[in-house]
Amino acid sequence: MKKITYVTSGTCSKLIELEVDDDNRISNVSFVGGCNGNLQGICSLVKGMRIEDVKSKLNGIRCGSKTTSCPDQLCRAIDQLEE
């Protein structure tokens, strides 16, 4: 099991708590701050998914005129966890 607390940048959310199991599947994820309903939905959808699949679907998503988004920041948290 790998776990990280990732400090986001450029989004309304402030932190991402992420846990990945030994099969590289997301076992738990939660956001601090941000759009509560949308982020609960993202957390529910990605739980149990392989991290490679999450990254292929969410990487590079933008929020309005911002260069990033909460889903994109989740991908960055995964990248940092894999280092």
C-alpha positions as CSV (number, residue, x, y, z in Angstrom):
1,M,0.0,0.0,0.0
2,K,1.3,3.5,-0.9
3,K,-0.1,6.7,0.5
4,I,0.5,10.3,-0.3
5,T,-0.9,13.7,0.8
6,Y,-0.5,15.9,-2.2
7,V,-0.7,19.7,-2.0
8,T,-2.6,20.9,-5.1
9,S,-1.7,24.0,-7.2
10,G,-4.0,26.1,-9.4
11,T,-7.3,24.7,-8.2
12,C,-9.9,25.4,-5.5
13,S,-9.0,22.2,-3.7
14,K,-6.1,22.4,-1.4
15,L,-5.0,18.8,-0.8
16,I,-5.5,15.3,-2.1
17,E,-5.2,12.2,0.1
18,L,-4.5,9.2,-2.1
19,E,-4.0,5.5,-1.3
20,V,-3.0,2.9,-3.9
21,D,-2.9,-0.8,-3.2
22,D,-0.3,-3.3,-4.2
23,D,-2.1,-4.0,-7.5
24,N,-1.8,-0.3,-8.4
25,R,-5.5,0.3,-7.9
26,I,-6.9,3.3,-6.1
27,S,-8.2,2.1,-2.7
28,N,-9.0,5.6,-1.3
29,V,-9.0,9.1,-2.5
30,S,-10.3,12.3,-1.0
31,F,-10.0,16.0,-1.7
32,V,-9.8,18.9,0.8
33,G,-11.6,22.0,-0.5
34,G,-13.0,22.4,-4.0
35,C,-16.4,21.6,-5.4
36,N,-17.6,19.0,-2.9
37,G,-20.2,17.2,-5.1
38,N,-18.1,17.0,-8.2
39,L,-15.1,15.8,-6.2
40,Q,-17.1,13.2,-4.4
41,G,-18.2,11.9,-7.8
42,I,-14.6,11.8,-9.0
43,C,-13.5,9.9,-5.9
44,S,-16.4,7.4,-6.3
45,L,-15.6,6.8,-10.0
46,V,-11.9,6.3,-9.6
47,K,-12.0,4.0,-6.5
48,G,-10.9,0.6,-7.6
49,M,-9.5,1.8,-10.9
50,R,-5.9,1.1,-12.0
51,I,-3.8,4.2,-11.8
52,E,-2.8,3.9,-15.4
53,D,-6.4,4.1,-16.5
54,V,-7.1,7.1,-14.2
55,K,-4.2,8.9,-15.7
56,S,-5.2,8.1,-19.3
57,K,-8.7,9.5,-18.7
58,L,-8.0,12.5,-16.5
59,N,-4.6,13.8,-17.4
60,G,-4.6,17.3,-18.9
61,I,-8.2,18.2,-18.1
62,R,-8.6,22.0,-17.6
63,C,-11.0,23.9,-15.4
64,G,-12.2,26.9,-17.4
65,S,-9.3,29.2,-18.2
66,K,-7.0,27.5,-15.7
67,T,-4.2,25.3,-16.9
68,T,-5.1,22.5,-14.6
69,S,-8.1,21.0,-12.7
70,C,-8.8,18.8,-9.7
71,P,-8.8,15.6,-12.0
72,D,-5.5,16.8,-13.5
73,Q,-4.1,17.4,-10.0
74,L,-5.1,13.8,-9.1
75,C,-2.9,12.6,-12.0
76,R,0.0,14.7,-10.7
77,A,-0.5,13.2,-7.2
78,I,-0.3,9.7,-8.8
79,D,2.9,10.7,-10.7
80,Q,4.5,11.9,-7.4
81,L,3.4,8.7,-5.7
82,E,5.1,6.6,-8.4
83,E,8.4,8.4,-7.9
